[in-house]
Each structure stands twice: as C-alpha cells, then as structure tokens.
Amino acid sequence: MTGDHPPAVACAGVGAERGGIEVLHEVDLSIAAGAWVSLVGPNGSGKTTLLHALAGLVPATGEIRVADVSPGRSSRRATARAVALMPQRPVVPEGVTVRELIHLGRTPHIARFGSATRHDREIVDRVVARLELEEFTARSATHLSGGELQRVVLARALAQQPQVLLLDEPTSALDIGHQQQVLDLVDSLRREEGLTVVAAMHDLTSAAHYGERLILLNHGRIVADGPPAEVLTAQRIAEVYGARVEVLDRRDGRAVLPLRDANFSTGKPFGPSARENTRSGASWSGRPPSGESLPDGTLPEETESP
C-alpha cells in the first residue's frame, strides 16, 4: 500500500486447487495502483492459476481484492469492469470477425438487453488503431495466425477499460517486433492512464525490463518478491529453474543469458541434469508446460494444467 491509497491488488492467504491438487499455497501480496508486476517462475509454478484467481475464474481460499471488487464473490459484470485477463490460449467462437471479437470487451459496460453506443464504438476504434489492427477488422478471427490473434485478444481486454490488466504470456506467439510493440503499448497505457499490470512472463529479460517488481513463484509459493536486481540472480535462477545463466546489469535493466552446456557443445556425454545440478535446498519443477486458459469475463476459455 502506498500512502493512504488502497492497493490495486491485495491477496491474503490465497490458495487454489486444480483437480484436487493444491497449486497455490498461502499467497500474500499487495500491488500498488499503476504498477507493473511481472510473475515469473518455472512451468507449473502457479503463475496462471494466480492470474485466474485474481480474475475470479477459479475457486480460491483466502482473501482477494482487485480494484473495488472481490473476484469470485462480486458479480461477473462488476469484476469484468474492474479487471481484464488476456489469456494465453483463448477460445474464439466460429465465424466471429476481429472487430466483433474486440467489441465483446465492451460487454460489461453495456446494459443487459441494451446495444452498443457511439462511445463504445469509439473506444473499439481507438484500440484497433493503437494496435494497428485496421487491416484485420473484417477478417474471421478464427483464421488469424497465433501472433495476430494474440494482439486481437489484447485489444479485446483493453476495450474493457479495466483498472487492472492481467496478462498471461502476452508475447508467446509474437515476433520480436510485435513483442516490443505490445509491451510498449501496455506500458504507455499504464503510465498515461494509471493502469495496473500483472503479467506472467517466461522471458526473464522482458519481465525485468518492463516490470518494476518481480514475484518469483515455485510450486505455488512466492519464493522471492522485489526489484529485478534482487530477484534475478544466477544462483536463484539455478536453484528454481535448474538452469545455467549469466545475469548482466544494463542501463535499462537486467538481462538473463542462458549458458551452453560445454559437454554438449563438444560432443561429450551429457553432464549432470539440471535436477542433479541443483544444490541442496533447491527446488525443481518437473511439471509439464502449462498453457491453461479460462474466461476473461466475456468469453469461455479452455481449462488446462495449472
């Protein structure tokens, strides 16, 4: 909490299960309004489940407050006006156009049995222009490439005009140019409009570059929380990810570079696995990659692993 202003996101003792298995354990956090917080951690560490809990899309124990709503307890309409989720793998209805899909982001703001207003259409137009999607608006959303669809789904989330934007691997299907475009756009909206951003990111360098604060999860628990320089150390990355990296300090933030296995590069037998290299007390995530996705307040999404 900053001064007398309540946090945009507050969690106390939050837990969640998937298939009877507890995947979040006693998560406590507070995020100030207007901040960008990057969630990092191995596959299966609980990043996506935490985002879904913040959006009220999975049952959770403990207390959660996002903006002025309690996700999971407040109405879906009220929650969708306050928080928007950009899922990693959205489900798109057959036959819907790009413009229609983006326009669904206005649903929480339109009265039941009402119709879109000129204001709603203007908001959609602005979002389309900012993401340079004009050439796609009449196309079927189901015929887009993965990267194109990712930008359209972000546009739908931005059309909701949320106070808190939740991003689940927002650049996983984008080329480097569109990665920069999307992340820079979100960051500019954060600075201009006070948007609060919570983003689950696999790319540690991007997570550190855009996030002024990193929360590192492992096995459903927060194991580090702070500025990138404190969270991203070579030793901690080795312990949590089982990875060999070099961490560089640059003017614009930390850069994490993977180091090649010398045994592999010289044709020698493989050296010890990352699991074996992990020192005593380290943790290892042996779970399969997760691409789970649930609703963002307007469309049903698929449910996958935590």
N, C-alpha and C positions, 0 to 999 in steps of 0.2 A: 504494500500500500504506500502511496506517495502523498504525504501531507494529509489533508482532510478528504482527499478524493478516494472513493472506493475503488478497488481493483476491478479491471475489466473481466478477469477470470480468477476465481478462487475455488480451490479444492481442499477438503479436509478429510483425511482418512478414506480416500476413494479406492474402492476395489471393484473388480468386474470379473465375470466368468465367461468362458466360451466352451460349450459342450461339457459342462460340469468341471472344467479345469480353471482354476483361478489364474488369470493372466495379468491382473493389476493388483498390487498389494499396497494398501495404506499410502496412497499418493497424496502428498500435501504440496500445494504450490499456490502462488499468488502472482498475477501478471498485471502490471500497470497498464492503464489505457494508453493507446498509441505506441505500444512496444512491439517489436518483432522478436519472438522467441522461437528458436529452432529446436525441434525434438530430434535427437539423434540416438542411435543405438543399433545393434545387430537386428537381422530379421527375427521376428518373433519376440522382440523385447517389449512390446506393448504400445508402440507409438500410435498405430492406427486405432487400437482399442481405446486409448486415451482420447483421441480426437472424437471418436464416436460417442464416448461418454459425455464429452463436453457439448456435443450436439444433441444429446438426449436420445441417441439411437440404439444404445444397449443398456440393459438394466445395470445399475451401479449402486453400490452401497456408499455410505458416507455422504458428505455434503458437497454439492456443486452449485456454483453461481456464475453465470455468464451474462455480462451486461446487467440488465434488470430482470432476468428470468432465471428460473431453476429448471434446467433441461430435464426432461423425464417427468416433471411434475406440472410445469406450465403447459398450456395448450401448444399444439404443434404450430399453429399460426403465430402465436406470440413468440415462440422460440425461433421460428424462421425469419421473423422480422429483426431479431437481435443477432443471430448467428447464422453464417452460411458455411457449408462444407463443400470443398472441391474434392470429390472422391478420386481415388487413383484409377478405378475401373468402373465408370458409370454405365448404367443400362439405358439405352436410348430407345424410345418407342419407334416401331417401324413406321416409316412414312412421314415423320415429322421433319420440317425444314429447320435449317440452322436458326433462322430468325424466330421461329415458333419455340424452339428449344430454349433460346436465350430469354424469350418473353416469359417463359414459365417462372423465371426468377422473380417476376412481379406478382406472382400468385398470392403471397402472404399479405400484400398491400391492397389487393382488390377485394371489395366486399363480396360476400357469398351471393351468388346469382347475379353479380354485377359484371361489368365489362371494363376493359382497359380504357384509361383516359388518355388524353393528349400528353399529360405529364408522364405516364407510364411509357408511352411510345418514344418520347424524347429521351428518357433515361436509357432505353434499349439502344437508340441511335447513337448516343454518346459512348456507350460501352463498345458497340460494334466498331466505331471509329477509332477508339483508343487502342483496341486490339487488332486493328487493320483487318477486319473480317468482312468488309463490304462485298468482296467478290464471292463470298460463300453463302450469303444470307438466303438465297433461293434454292440452294442445294439440299438434298436429303442428308440429314445428319448421320444416317447410318452408312453413307458412302464416303465418309471422310477418312483420312489417314489417322493413325493414332495421335500424331502431334497436332493435327488440325482439330480433332475432337477435343483434345486437352485444352486448347485455347478457347473453344466454344463453351466447354463446361465451366472454365474460369469466368467467361463472360456472363454465363447464367448466374453464377454465385455473386458477381459484382452487381448484377442487375437487382439483386435482393436488397442492396444498400445496407448491408449488415454493419453492426458496430464491431463485431468480431468475425474475422475471416479465418477459417480452418483449412489448411492446405495439406493434402496427403500426397506426397511425392509429386509436386506440381510440374516438374520438368522432366519426368522419367521418359517421356516419349518425344521430347523436343530436341532439335539440333541446337548447337551451341548458340547460334544467333537468336533463335526464338527463346531459348532459355534466358538469355540476358534481357530480351525484350519483356518477357513475362515478369521476371523477378524485379526488374527496374520499374515496371509499371505498378506492381503491387507496392513497392517501396515508396514510390512517389505518391500514391493514394494514401498510404499510411501517414506520410509527412504532411500532405495537404489537408486531409480530412480527419486525421486523428484515428484512422482505422487501426485496430489491434490485430496483429497477425500471429497465428500459431501454426508453424509449418513443420511437418515431419519430412526430413530430408536425409537421403543416403549420402549425397555428396558432401563430405565434411568441409571442404574448402568453401563451397557455396553457402553452407549452413553458417559458417563463421563469418563470411563476408557480409551477409545480409542480416544475420541475427546478432543483435547486441548482447543477447544472452542465450546460452545453450543449456538444455536439460538433457542429460545422458541417461537413458533407460537401459536396464538389463534385467531379464527375467521378471519384468513387470514392476521393477522398483527403480526409483531415482537413485543413481549412484554418484552423480555429480551435477551441480547446478551453479552456473556463474558465467562470467565473461569467457569468450572463446579461449583467451590466453591461459586461463586457469583449467578449463575443462579438457581442451585438446592438447594432451602431452603424449609423447611417443610411448611412455610407459603405460599410461592409462589405456591408450588405444590397443596396445599389445595385450593387456590384461582382459579388456572387454571384448574386443573383436578377434583376438588371436592373430593379429596382423603385424607385419614389419613395415614401419613407415618412418619417414623423415618429416618433421614438422618445421616449417620455415616461417619466420616472422617477416611480414612485409608491411609496407606503409598502410595498405588497405585491409590488413587482417592476416590471419594465419592461413598457411597453405599446407595441406597434408599430401605428401607424395608417397605412394607405395614403393617399397624396395623389392627388387627382383631377388628370387632365391638363387644364390650362387651355384648351389648344387644342380639346380635345374638348368641354368644357363650354360653350364659346362658339360652337360650330358651325363653327370654323375647320378647315382641313385638318389631318389628323393631323400631330403633330410627329414628331421622330425616334423611331424604335422604341427599345425598351429595349436592344436589342442595340447600336444606334448610340450610345445614351447612355452605354454602359458605357465607362469611361475605359480608357486604355492599361494593360495588365497585368491587366485584369479577366477573369473567366471567365464563360461563358454556357452555360446548359444548354438545348439545343434539343431534348432528347429528349421523347418523348410521355409523358403521365402514366402512372405505374405503379400497379397495384393488385395486384401479384403476391402469391401466397399459396401456401404449402406446408404440410406437415403440422405439427401441434403435438405430435406424439408419440402421438396416439391416432387421428386420422382423416386420410385422404389429402386434400390440398387441390390446387387448380389451380395450375399454374405459368404465370406471365405475365412481363412485361418486368421488368428489374432496377430 
